[in-house]
């Protein structure tokens, strides 16, 4: 399989994927990209192209925080959260 890899075909595949732009889940761009990927796989001879559907159910908000974000600049592991800013002024 590795012997069949060609740089120009690889570049064409990447360029093909970039035509869809942002592929955020649930958007038409994402559906079109997935359709394109499926067509590409079938053109390579892959006949078993099954789509897996993921469902994300975020946990409910913690009632102890009242829906507020922590003001700590540290994450759960103790590492500093990059780019985290505490609001200035106003007491």
Beta strands, then each sheet from edge to edge (+ up, - down):
end
